[in-house]
Amino acid sequence: MAIGVFDSGVGGLTVHHRLVERFPTADLVYLADQENAPYGGKPGEEIVNLTRAGCERLFDVGCDLVVLACNTAASVALRRLQQTWLPGYRRELGRPVNVLGIIVPTIEAATGLPWEHEAERRGDKVEKLDVLGVFCTPATAASRVYEIEIDKRRQDVAVFAEPCPDLARMIEAGAGVVELAAAVEGHVSALSKRIGRAPDRAILGCTHYEIIADMFRAALPPGTPLIHQPDATADALARYLERHPDLRPGTSGERRFLTTGNPGVQHSLVETFWGAALTFEAA
């Protein structure tokens, strides 16, 4: 078995990189749907279809487990795929494949509570709210997944999502530092004005944003904690593999990088983040 990591583009490499560090002997296959990136402004039905196609491609190359390292795909498509597509597809393949997302681990990290926990509704006044900002794509913001799921678990956390319509596209295209920093500063300022102050904590709710996490740190007040999805996802995957010892993620340390877009060496922004030149092969 191999572990597949799927994203609309290069953002999921932030999760993939952390999984490589956490599971050095595991076989990992990365698939970027760069032909259709980014997903954040697409209609829900198209996101579902593209995500399903990406998962099928990873299952075809030998993965038994796929991690959706894309907030848009995880927030819009994951539940539907798990409920209406995977059961029949497992029977068709004859093996127990599965698809996981990054939303659940992120919410667990943000709340400090397991996913199964739901808070009792009480009428007591909350003395102090923990204001949590979520920078994300328009599709993730529209799903309200962070607001809904965090509110179920913590009544003392107020969530404010800031949709960033062009940021993933800019990162995908390898935009310059000055242009990216200005865009990040604009979104941090817009969110702070809407809240009335800066958030106490922030989630980078698009894995592309992890590539420029230093720009978010610079734009937010000094010391503002960032909840990092790659770390949360790696921790959750480790727990999942412990609960499912029959799923063995390989032992050869194989690394493959596939793209539906143009194969070849990725741009310098990716190279700087990854620490070396990175070449994708055609999916």
C-alpha positions as CSV (number, residue, x, y, z in Angstrom):
1,M,0.0,0.0,0.0
2,A,1.0,3.6,-0.6
3,I,-0.4,6.8,0.8
4,G,-1.8,9.2,-1.7
5,V,-1.9,13.0,-1.1
6,F,-4.2,15.0,-3.3
7,D,-4.5,18.7,-3.9
8,S,-5.6,21.0,-6.7
9,G,-2.0,22.2,-7.0
10,V,1.2,22.7,-5.1
11,G,-0.3,23.7,-1.8
12,G,-0.7,20.1,-0.6
13,L,3.1,19.7,-0.8
14,T,3.1,21.4,2.6
15,V,1.2,18.4,4.0
16,H,3.1,15.9,1.9
17,H,6.5,17.3,3.2
18,R,5.4,16.8,6.8
19,L,4.3,13.2,6.0
20,V,7.6,12.5,4.4
21,E,9.3,13.7,7.7
22,R,6.9,11.8,9.9
23,F,6.8,8.6,7.9
24,P,10.2,8.3,6.3
25,T,9.9,4.7,5.1
26,A,6.3,5.0,3.8
27,D,5.5,5.1,0.1
28,L,3.9,8.4,-0.8
29,V,2.4,9.5,-4.1
30,Y,1.4,13.1,-4.6
31,L,-1.1,14.2,-7.2
32,A,-1.7,17.9,-8.2
33,D,-4.7,18.6,-10.3
34,Q,-2.9,21.7,-11.8
35,E,-4.9,21.5,-15.0
36,N,-8.0,22.5,-13.0
37,A,-6.4,24.6,-10.2
38,P,-7.4,26.4,-8.1
39,Y,-10.7,24.8,-6.8
40,G,-11.7,27.7,-4.5
41,G,-13.9,29.5,-6.9
42,K,-15.5,26.5,-8.6
43,P,-19.1,25.2,-8.1
44,G,-19.6,22.4,-5.6
45,E,-20.6,19.7,-8.1
46,E,-17.4,20.4,-10.1
47,I,-15.3,20.2,-7.0
48,V,-16.9,16.8,-6.1
49,N,-16.2,15.4,-9.6
50,L,-12.7,16.6,-9.7
51,T,-11.9,15.3,-6.3
52,R,-13.3,11.9,-7.1
53,A,-11.3,11.7,-10.3
54,G,-8.1,12.6,-8.3
55,C,-8.8,9.9,-5.8
56,E,-9.5,7.3,-8.5
57,R,-6.1,8.1,-10.1
58,L,-4.3,7.6,-6.9
59,F,-6.1,4.3,-6.2
60,D,-5.1,3.3,-9.8
61,V,-1.4,3.8,-9.1
62,G,-1.5,1.6,-5.9
63,C,-2.7,3.9,-3.1
64,D,-5.1,2.4,-0.6
65,L,-5.4,5.6,1.4
66,V,-5.8,9.1,0.1
67,V,-5.4,12.3,2.1
68,L,-7.2,15.3,0.7
69,A,-4.6,18.0,1.4
70,C,-7.0,20.6,0.0
71,N,-9.4,22.5,2.3
72,T,-11.8,23.1,-0.6
73,A,-12.0,19.5,-1.6
74,A,-12.2,18.3,2.0
75,S,-14.9,20.8,3.0
76,V,-17.1,20.5,-0.1
77,A,-16.5,16.9,-1.4
78,L,-15.2,14.6,1.3
79,R,-18.4,13.7,3.2
80,R,-20.3,13.1,0.0
81,L,-17.6,10.9,-1.4
82,Q,-17.4,8.9,1.8
83,Q,-21.2,8.4,2.0
84,T,-22.2,7.9,-1.6
85,W,-19.2,6.9,-3.7
86,L,-16.7,5.0,-1.6
87,P,-18.9,2.0,-0.5
88,G,-19.6,1.0,-4.1
89,Y,-16.1,1.8,-5.3
90,R,-14.6,-0.4,-2.6
91,R,-16.7,-3.3,-3.8
92,E,-15.7,-2.6,-7.4
93,L,-12.0,-2.6,-6.5
94,G,-12.2,-5.5,-4.0
95,R,-10.0,-3.8,-1.4
96,P,-10.7,-1.5,1.5
97,V,-9.6,1.9,0.2
98,N,-10.4,5.1,2.1
99,V,-10.2,8.9,1.8
100,L,-9.4,11.2,4.7
101,G,-9.3,15.0,4.9
102,I,-7.5,17.8,6.7
103,I,-10.5,19.6,8.2
104,V,-11.1,17.2,11.1
105,P,-7.4,17.2,12.3
106,T,-7.4,21.0,12.0
107,I,-10.6,21.4,14.1
108,E,-9.2,19.0,16.7
109,A,-6.1,21.1,16.9
110,A,-8.1,24.3,17.1
111,T,-10.4,23.1,19.8
112,G,-8.0,20.8,21.7
113,L,-10.9,18.3,21.6
114,P,-11.5,15.0,19.8
115,W,-13.8,15.1,16.8
116,E,-16.4,13.0,18.6
117,H,-16.8,15.6,21.4
118,E,-19.8,17.9,21.3
119,A,-20.3,20.6,23.9
120,E,-23.3,20.7,26.1
121,R,-25.4,23.8,25.3
122,R,-25.6,26.0,28.4
123,G,-27.0,29.4,29.0
124,D,-24.0,30.6,30.9
125,K,-22.4,33.8,29.6
126,V,-19.0,33.2,28.1
127,E,-16.6,35.5,30.0
128,K,-14.0,35.8,27.3
129,L,-14.1,34.8,23.7
130,D,-11.1,33.3,21.9
131,V,-11.3,34.9,18.5
132,L,-10.0,32.6,15.7
133,G,-9.4,33.8,12.2
134,V,-9.5,31.4,9.2
135,F,-7.9,32.5,6.0
136,C,-9.3,30.3,3.2
137,T,-10.7,30.0,-0.3
138,P,-14.2,31.3,-1.1
139,A,-15.6,27.8,-1.4
140,T,-14.3,26.8,2.1
141,A,-15.7,30.1,3.5
142,A,-19.0,29.5,1.9
143,S,-19.2,25.9,3.4
144,R,-18.9,27.5,6.9
145,V,-17.3,24.2,8.0
146,Y,-15.0,25.8,10.5
147,E,-17.7,28.0,12.1
148,I,-20.2,25.1,12.4
149,E,-17.9,22.4,13.6
150,I,-15.9,24.5,16.1
151,D,-19.1,25.9,17.5
152,K,-20.4,22.4,18.2
153,R,-17.4,21.8,20.4
154,R,-16.4,25.1,21.9
155,Q,-18.8,27.9,22.8
156,D,-15.9,30.1,23.9
157,V,-14.3,30.3,20.4
158,A,-15.6,32.8,17.9
159,V,-14.6,31.9,14.3
160,F,-14.3,34.5,11.5
161,A,-13.4,33.3,8.0
162,E,-11.7,35.6,5.5
163,P,-12.0,34.4,1.9
164,C,-9.0,35.1,-0.2
165,P,-10.2,34.7,-3.8
166,D,-6.9,35.1,-5.7
167,L,-4.2,34.0,-3.2
168,A,-4.0,30.3,-4.0
169,R,-3.9,31.2,-7.7
170,M,-1.0,33.6,-7.1
171,I,1.0,31.0,-5.2
172,E,0.3,28.4,-7.8
173,A,1.7,30.8,-10.5
174,G,4.8,31.6,-8.4
175,A,4.0,35.3,-7.8
176,G,6.7,37.5,-6.4
177,V,7.3,38.2,-2.7
178,V,6.2,41.8,-2.8
179,E,2.9,41.0,-4.6
180,L,2.1,38.1,-2.2
181,A,3.0,40.0,0.9
182,A,0.7,42.9,-0.1
183,A,-2.2,40.5,-0.7
184,V,-1.6,38.8,2.7
185,E,-1.5,42.2,4.4
186,G,-4.7,43.2,2.7
187,H,-6.6,40.1,3.9
188,V,-5.2,40.3,7.4
189,S,-6.3,44.0,7.6
190,A,-9.8,43.2,6.1
191,L,-10.4,40.5,8.7
192,S,-9.1,42.6,11.6
193,K,-11.4,45.5,10.6
194,R,-14.4,43.1,10.4
195,I,-13.7,41.6,13.8
196,G,-12.8,45.0,15.3
197,R,-9.4,43.8,16.3
198,A,-6.8,41.2,15.3
199,P,-7.6,37.6,15.8
200,D,-6.1,35.8,18.9
201,R,-5.2,32.8,16.7
202,A,-5.3,32.0,13.0
203,I,-5.8,28.9,10.8
204,L,-4.2,29.0,7.4
205,G,-7.2,27.2,5.9
206,C,-5.7,26.6,2.5
207,T,-2.6,24.5,2.3
208,H,-1.1,26.8,-0.4
209,Y,-0.9,29.5,2.4
210,E,1.5,27.4,4.4
211,I,4.1,28.0,1.6
212,I,4.0,31.7,2.6
213,A,3.3,31.2,6.3
214,D,6.1,33.7,7.1
215,M,4.1,36.4,5.4
216,F,1.1,35.8,7.5
217,R,3.3,35.9,10.6
218,A,4.6,39.2,9.5
219,A,1.2,40.7,8.8
220,L,-0.4,39.5,12.1
221,P,0.5,40.9,15.5
222,P,3.8,39.5,16.8
223,G,3.3,36.1,18.5
224,T,-0.1,35.3,17.1
225,P,-0.3,31.5,17.1
226,L,-0.9,29.8,13.8
227,I,-2.6,26.4,13.7
228,H,-0.6,24.4,11.1
229,Q,-2.6,21.9,9.1
230,P,0.4,19.8,8.0
231,D,1.3,19.1,11.7
232,A,-2.3,18.4,12.6
233,T,-2.7,16.1,9.6
234,A,0.5,14.1,10.3
235,D,-0.6,13.6,14.0
236,A,-4.1,12.4,12.9
237,L,-2.7,10.0,10.3
238,A,-0.4,8.5,12.8
239,R,-3.4,7.8,15.1
240,Y,-5.4,6.4,12.2
241,L,-2.6,4.0,11.2
242,E,-2.4,2.8,14.8
243,R,-6.1,2.1,14.8
244,H,-5.8,0.3,11.4
245,P,-2.7,-1.9,11.6
246,D,-3.9,-3.8,8.5
247,L,-3.1,-0.7,6.5
248,R,0.6,-0.7,5.9
249,P,1.9,2.4,4.2
250,G,4.8,0.7,2.5
251,T,8.4,0.4,3.5
252,S,10.5,1.5,0.5
253,G,10.2,5.2,1.0
254,E,9.1,5.7,-2.6
255,R,8.2,9.2,-3.6
256,R,6.2,10.1,-6.8
257,F,4.9,13.5,-7.8
258,L,2.2,13.5,-10.5
259,T,0.3,16.4,-12.1
260,T,-2.6,16.7,-14.5
261,G,-1.0,19.9,-15.8
262,N,2.4,20.4,-17.4
263,P,5.0,18.0,-16.1
264,G,8.5,19.2,-15.3
265,V,10.3,21.3,-12.7
266,Q,8.1,23.4,-10.4
267,H,8.6,27.1,-10.0
268,S,11.1,28.8,-7.6
269,L,8.5,29.4,-4.8
270,V,8.0,25.7,-4.6
271,E,11.7,25.0,-4.8
272,T,12.4,27.4,-1.9
273,F,9.7,25.8,0.3
274,W,10.7,22.2,-0.6
275,G,14.4,22.9,-0.2
276,A,15.3,21.4,-3.6
277,A,14.2,21.4,-7.2
278,L,11.0,19.3,-7.5
279,T,9.9,17.7,-10.8
280,F,6.4,16.4,-11.5
281,E,5.6,13.6,-13.9
282,A,2.4,13.5,-16.0
283,A,-0.5,11.8,-14.2
